[in-house]
Amino acid sequence: MSYKDGWAAINLNMPDRVPRTEYSAASHWELVKTVTGIDVNSKSPGPERVRAANAFKREWNYDLEWNILINNREFGDVRTKMGHATYASGGTDYDNQISCPFHDDIVWTEGAIFHPEWYRKYVFPNYKKYLAPLLESGKKVLFTSDGCYTEFIDEIAATGVHGFVMEPITDMKYIAEKYGKTHVFVGNADTRILLNGTKEQIYNEVKRCMDIGKSCPGFFMAVGNHIPANTPVENALYYNEVYKTLGRR
């Protein structure tokens, strides 16, 4: 994995290629097996799955690893529990236990869950307070939310974050045009095109992202919001080849 290029982009020093990250691809075991040659599946021992996933990330040259390192262990029962759809091979991440219906992203696919002014009065001012210790310590902060947060991009930028991670429905072009020289942004190819699209459609989707972000120093390519295990292997492989071709600067 090229952390050199990743750190360059995070610090807005444009590397010679567009760096990348992906979500869930390293647990798409048929894809991992094809790319690495390691015979692994969802029932393989944990250390073997970790070894195969890391080998895959090296082969696909991840420059950034997006992760929620604390997961949910520190919070115990004092947290949302919405269940989880199946993304991982074998459905190992499926969870139908729902005890709290509240959403942990700030928006839905259609946009704001609550009235936009409520966010502006209560959410974003508190973001500034929550983020202050991180920013004061010199940490880089990348804001992440599923759904469409286009209407709040400016408010999010004003909280002091260094970048944006988004799904395809958030307007990456707006981010590139207004914040592309000052902020990192990660995205935002549509996973549905990898799932059901033709090679031409996959090529055009990668090109769309590159046309938006390639001239920006902090742009990372990624498929949003996952490359789940039901993505055809041949489509994922083709996506990777197109990324490598179009990602050269």
C-alpha positions in Angstrom: 0.0 0.0 0.0 1.3 3.4 -1.0 1.0 5.4 2.2 3.4 8.0 0.6 0.8 8.9 -2.0 -2.0 8.8 0.5 -0.3 11.1 2.9 0.7 13.4 0.1 -3.0 13.7 -0.9 -4.2 14.2 2.7 -1.7 17.1 2.9 -2.8 18.4 -0.5 0.4 17.7 -2.2 -0.7 16.2 -5.5 0.8 12.7 -6.1 1.6 11.3 -9.6 -1.4 9.1 -9.5 -4.9 9.4 -8.0 -4.8 7.5 -4.7 -7.6 5.2 -3.7 -9.4 3.4 -1.0 -12.3 0.9 -1.1 -14.9 -0.4 1.4 -15.7 -4.1 1.9 -13.8 -5.2 -1.2 -11.2 -6.9 1.0 -13.9 -9.1 2.4 -15.3 -10.1 -1.0 -13.6 -13.4 -0.7 -14.0 -14.6 -4.3 -12.5 -11.3 -5.5 -9.7 -11.6 -2.9 -9.0 -15.1 -3.9 -8.8 -14.1 -7.6 -6.5 -11.2 -7.0 -4.2 -12.7 -4.5 -4.3 -16.4 -5.3 -5.0 -17.2 -1.6 -7.7 -19.8 -1.1 -9.8 -18.0 1.4 -13.5 -17.7 2.2 -15.8 -16.5 5.0 -15.3 -19.7 7.0 -11.5 -19.5 6.9 -9.6 -19.0 10.2 -9.5 -15.3 11.3 -5.7 -14.9 10.8 -5.9 -16.4 7.3 -8.7 -13.9 6.4 -6.6 -11.0 7.8 -3.6 -12.2 5.8 -5.6 -12.5 2.6 -7.3 -9.1 3.1 -4.0 -7.4 3.7 -2.5 -9.0 0.6 -5.5 -7.8 -1.4 -5.1 -4.2 -0.2 -1.4 -4.3 -1.3 -2.4 -5.6 -4.7 -5.0 -3.0 -5.2 -2.7 -0.4 -3.7 -4.9 1.1 -1.0 -3.5 4.6 -0.1 -6.0 5.2 2.7 -7.8 2.7 5.0 -11.1 4.0 6.1 -12.1 2.4 9.4 -14.1 2.9 12.6 -11.3 1.7 14.8 -13.3 1.7 18.1 -16.3 -0.1 16.5 -18.9 -0.2 19.3 -17.0 -1.8 22.2 -16.4 1.4 24.2 -20.1 2.3 24.2 -21.7 -0.9 25.3 -25.5 -0.6 25.2 -25.4 3.2 25.1 -25.5 3.4 21.3 -27.7 3.0 18.3 -28.4 -0.5 17.1 -30.1 -0.5 13.7 -29.1 -4.0 12.6 -27.0 -4.5 9.5 -27.6 -5.6 5.9 -25.5 -8.2 4.2 -22.3 -6.9 2.6 -19.7 -9.5 3.6 -19.3 -12.9 2.0 -21.5 -15.5 3.5 -23.7 -12.9 5.2 -21.4 -12.8 8.2 -22.2 -9.2 8.9 -26.0 -9.6 8.8 -27.7 -8.5 12.0 -31.5 -8.2 12.5 -31.3 -7.1 16.1 -32.8 -3.6 16.3 -33.2 -2.0 19.6 -32.8 1.7 18.7 -34.2 3.1 15.5 -32.1 6.3 15.3 -29.9 6.8 12.3 -26.1 7.3 12.9 -25.6 9.2 9.6 -26.9 12.8 9.5 -29.1 12.4 6.3 -31.1 9.9 4.4 -30.8 9.1 0.6 -33.3 11.9 0.0 -31.4 14.4 2.2 -32.0 15.8 5.6 -33.8 13.7 8.2 -34.9 16.7 10.2 -35.5 20.3 9.2 -32.3 21.8 7.9 -32.4 24.7 10.3 -32.4 22.3 13.2 -29.0 21.0 12.0 -27.7 24.5 11.6 -28.8 25.5 15.1 -27.9 22.4 17.1 -25.7 20.0 15.1 -23.0 21.9 13.3 -22.1 24.3 16.2 -21.6 21.3 18.4 -19.5 19.6 15.7 -17.1 22.5 16.1 -16.9 21.8 19.9 -16.5 18.0 19.4 -13.8 18.4 16.7 -11.8 21.1 18.5 -9.5 18.7 20.5 -8.7 16.7 17.3 -8.0 19.8 15.2 -6.0 21.4 18.0 -3.8 18.3 18.3 -3.0 18.4 14.6 -5.1 15.4 13.5 -6.6 15.2 10.1 -10.4 14.9 10.2 -12.4 13.5 7.3 -16.2 13.9 7.6 -18.2 10.8 6.6 -21.9 10.2 6.2 -24.0 8.0 4.0 -26.9 9.6 2.2 -27.1 12.9 0.5 -25.5 15.7 2.5 -25.1 18.2 -0.4 -27.2 20.9 1.2 -24.9 20.9 4.3 -21.5 20.8 2.6 -20.7 24.4 3.4 -21.7 24.0 7.0 -19.6 20.9 7.4 -16.6 22.6 5.8 -17.1 25.5 8.3 -16.7 23.1 11.2 -13.0 22.8 10.4 -12.8 19.3 8.9 -10.1 18.6 6.4 -12.2 16.5 4.0 -15.3 14.7 2.9 -16.2 11.1 2.4 -19.4 10.5 0.5 -21.8 8.2 -1.3 -22.6 8.8 -5.0 -25.7 10.8 -4.2 -23.8 13.6 -2.6 -22.6 16.2 -5.1 -18.9 15.6 -5.5 -18.6 18.1 -8.3 -19.8 20.9 -6.0 -17.1 19.9 -3.5 -14.4 19.8 -6.1 -15.3 23.2 -7.5 -15.5 25.0 -4.2 -13.2 23.0 -1.9 -11.0 21.0 -4.3 -7.9 23.0 -3.6 -8.3 23.2 0.1 -9.9 19.9 1.2 -9.5 16.1 0.8 -12.5 14.3 -0.8 -13.1 10.6 -1.3 -15.5 9.1 -3.7 -17.8 8.5 -5.3 -18.3 5.8 -8.0 -21.7 4.2 -7.8 -21.6 0.6 -6.5 -24.8 -0.2 -8.4 -23.0 0.3 -11.7 -20.3 -2.3 -10.7 -23.1 -4.6 -9.6 -25.3 -4.4 -12.7 -23.5 -2.3 -15.3 -21.7 -3.0 -18.5 -18.0 -2.4 -19.1 -18.9 0.8 -20.9 -21.0 2.0 -18.0 -18.2 1.1 -15.5 -15.6 2.9 -17.6 -17.9 6.0 -17.9 -18.5 6.0 -14.1 -14.8 6.0 -13.3 -14.2 8.7 -15.9 -16.9 10.8 -14.3 -15.2 10.7 -11.0 -11.7 11.3 -12.5 -13.1 14.3 -14.6 -14.3 15.8 -11.3 -11.4 15.0 -9.0 -8.2 14.3 -10.9 -7.1 18.0 -11.0 -7.6 18.3 -7.2 -4.6 17.4 -4.9 -6.7 15.8 -2.2 -8.9 13.5 -4.3 -9.1 9.8 -3.5 -11.0 7.4 -5.8 -13.4 5.0 -4.1 -16.6 3.1 -4.9 -19.5 4.2 -2.6 -20.5 3.0 -0.4 -19.1 -0.6 -0.7 -18.0 -3.3 -3.1 -20.1 -6.0 -1.5 -19.7 -9.7 -2.0 -22.4 -10.0 -4.7 -20.5 -7.7 -7.0 -19.4 -9.8 -10.1 -15.7 -10.4 -9.8 -15.1 -9.6 -13.5 -16.8 -6.2 -13.0 -14.6 -5.4 -10.0 -11.5 -6.5 -11.9 -12.4 -4.3 -14.8 -13.1 -1.4 -12.5 -9.6 -1.7 -11.0 -8.0 -1.8 -14.5 -9.9 1.4 -15.5 -9.0 3.1 -12.3 -5.3 2.3 -12.8 -5.4 3.6 -16.4 -7.4 6.8 -15.8 -5.7 7.5 -12.4 -2.3 8.4 -13.9 -1.6 12.1 -13.8 
